[in-house]
Amino acid sequence: MKVTGAALPFLPLCQRLLPGKLPWKLAGLSVALLKATALEMAILAGHLLLYPSGIVQERRSPLPQLPSPDDAGTPRLPTEAKPPVVLLHGFIDNRSVFVLLRRSLAQHGRQQIESLNYSPLTCDIRTAAELLGRHIEEICERTGQDQVDIVGHSLGGLIARYYVQRLGGDLRVRTLVTLGTPHSGTRVARLANAHPIVRQMRPGSELLEELARPAAGCRTHFVSFWSDLDHLMDPLENACIDHPDLTVQNVRVSGVGHLALPVHPAVATGIRQVLDTARTAAEADPHAGGLTVA
């Protein structure tokens, strides 16, 4: 397996607190949990206010027109085109979850950013992945770019991964960044397994078994941000990608919960670093050092 990132003791938080641990460690964890929970509640309240604004698909604004190389007398500066960034939300959510991340990316030079909604009535990750593929083709045609970068939160990351691995999307996706995505499933999903997509996110599901199949030659660089306080991931390590054929960087995020991943400033900084250096890192040394976001 081609993996970059720090080696970590991937155990659920409750299993890390073994009998005999010093009281100050328990107290420190309790404080961290309280802070993370308070942040999650604040983010949830803010997101509920923003949610109506993200129900409809965003309007596609005209892209800036660059001077043609045939224009006589037009000074041209050497530039390196950055792939468009596609943002894909999680289950029972919409594009409004990416308001802050989108702003951060735009402030640091990303001119082509698109937030996509998939229907809340979607009942199959495969169907959503096919729709994503059509969106990616349209974006590439409209922008004149051959590839895109994708940032997917939770279920959105799983949809994008299926597109990349199983539908040939590695030709179009340079980098796939996932945030709190249940790559190996989550046992929390059993609590709401009436929905077909939720059943597909359970450990051992048919869809996850598809993603575990060989993917030799996959061109996409995968980066998975996982949190040590993600209340929707059980066990925590299932938010990491573990596949022998994929070039993967698993990035540990400390002290934030599931909802905070797409809005936390430190995570946004990590995502920008990944997108700005992904090509160089993948070409130079796929085993280069990883990141830890605190």
Residue pairs with C-beta under 8 A, 6 or more apart in sequence:
1 242
1 243
1 244
1 246
1 248
2 246
2 247
2 248
2 286
2 287
3 242
3 248
3 249
3 250
3 287
4 248
4 249
4 250
4 281
4 286
4 287
4 288
4 289
4 290
5 248
5 249
5 250
5 251
5 252
5 290
5 291
6 252
6 290
6 292
8 252
9 16
10 235
10 236
10 237
10 240
11 235
11 236
11 237
12 234
12 235
12 236
13 29
13 228
13 229
13 236
17 25
17 26
17 29
32 229
32 255
33 229
35 255
36 229
36 255
36 256
36 257
36 260
37 257
39 256
39 257
39 260
40 231
40 257
40 258
40 259
40 260
43 259
43 260
43 263
44 259
47 96
47 97
47 259
50 96
50 99
51 93
51 94
51 96
52 96
53 96
54 89
54 94
54 95
54 96
54 97
54 115
54 117
55 94
55 117
56 117
57 95
57 116
57 117
58 95
58 114
58 115
60 114
60 142
63 111
63 112
63 142
63 143
64 111
67 74
67 76
68 74
69 76
81 145
82 109
82 110
82 111
82 112
82 275
83 112
83 145
83 147
83 148
83 149
83 174
84 112
84 113
84 114
84 139
84 140
84 143
84 145
84 148
84 149
85 105
85 110
85 112
85 113
85 114
85 148
85 149
85 150
85 151
85 275
86 114
86 115
86 116
86 135
86 136
86 139
86 148
86 149
86 150
86 151
87 95
87 98
87 101
87 102
87 113
87 114
87 115
87 116
87 150
87 151
87 152
87 156
88 116
88 118
88 132
88 150
88 151
88 152
88 153
88 156
88 157
88 159
88 160
89 95
89 97
89 98
89 115
89 116
89 117
89 118
89 153
89 154
89 156
90 97
90 152
90 153
90 154
90 155
90 156
90 180
91 154
91 155
91 197
91 198
92 120
93 153
93 154
94 117
95 115
95 116
95 117
97 153
97 262
97 263
98 115
98 151
98 153
98 262
99 263
100 262
100 263
100 265
100 268
101 151
101 262
101 263
101 268
101 271
102 113
102 115
104 265
104 268
104 269
104 272
105 113
105 268
105 271
105 272
105 275
106 113
108 272
110 275
112 143
112 145
114 135
114 139
116 132
116 135
118 128
118 131
118 132
118 159
122 128
122 197
123 195
123 196
123 197
124 196
124 197
124 200
125 155
125 158
125 159
125 162
125 197
125 200
125 207
126 162
126 166
126 207
128 159
129 159
129 160
129 162
129 163
129 166
129 167
129 169
130 163
130 167
132 159
132 160
132 163
132 169
133 163
133 167
133 169
133 172
136 148
136 163
136 169
136 172
136 173
137 172
139 145
139 148
140 146
140 147
140 148
140 172
146 172
147 171
147 172
147 173
147 174
148 172
148 173
148 174
149 173
149 174
149 175
149 176
149 177
149 275
149 278
150 160
150 173
150 175
150 176
150 177
151 177
151 178
151 179
151 262
151 271
152 158
152 159
152 160
152 161
152 176
152 177
152 178
152 179
152 181
153 178
153 179
153 180
153 181
153 261
153 262
154 179
154 180
154 181
154 182
154 232
154 258
155 181
155 182
155 197
155 201
156 178
156 181
157 176
157 177
157 178
157 179
157 180
157 181
157 183
157 224
158 178
158 181
158 182
158 183
158 201
160 169
160 173
160 176
160 178
161 176
161 178
161 181
161 183
161 211
161 222
161 241
162 207
162 210
162 211
163 169
163 173
164 170
164 173
164 176
164 218
164 220
165 211
165 215
165 218
165 246
166 210
166 211
169 220
170 218
170 219
170 220
171 219
173 220
174 220
174 221
174 278
174 279
175 220
175 221
175 222
175 223
175 274
175 275
175 278
176 220
176 221
176 222
176 223
177 223
177 224
177 225
177 271
177 274
177 275
178 222
178 223
178 224
178 225
178 239
178 241
179 225
179 261
179 262
179 267
180 225
180 226
180 227
180 230
180 232
180 233
180 239
180 258
180 261
181 224
181 239
182 189
182 201
182 232
182 233
182 238
182 239
183 208
183 211
183 224
183 238
183 239
183 240
183 241
183 242
184 203
184 208
184 237
184 238
184 240
184 242
185 201
185 202
185 203
185 204
185 205
185 208
185 238
186 201
186 202
186 203
186 232
186 233
186 234
186 238
187 202
187 203
187 234
187 235
188 231
188 232
188 233
188 234
189 198
189 199
189 201
189 202
190 202
192 198
193 199
193 202
199 205
200 206
200 207
200 208
201 208
202 208
203 238
211 243
212 243
214 244
214 245
215 243
215 245
215 246
216 245
217 245
218 245
218 246
218 247
220 246
220 247
221 247
221 249
221 278
221 281
221 282
221 286
222 241
222 246
222 247
222 248
222 249
223 248
223 249
223 250
223 251
223 274
223 278
224 239
224 240
224 241
224 248
224 249
224 250
224 251
225 251
225 253
225 261
225 267
225 270
225 271
225 293
226 233
226 236
226 237
226 239
226 240
226 250
226 251
226 252
226 253
227 233
227 236
227 239
227 252
227 253
227 254
227 256
227 257
227 258
227 260
227 261
228 236
228 252
228 253
228 254
228 255
229 254
229 255
229 256
229 257
230 236
230 239
230 257
230 258
230 261
231 257
231 258
232 258
233 239
233 258
240 248
240 250
241 248
241 250
242 248
247 282
247 286
249 274
249 281
249 290
249 291
250 290
251 270
251 274
251 290
251 291
251 292
251 293
252 292
252 293
253 261
253 264
253 266
253 267
253 270
253 293
253 294
254 292
254 293
254 294
255 294
256 264
256 267
260 267
261 267
266 293
266 294
267 293
269 293
270 291
270 293
273 291
274 291
281 288
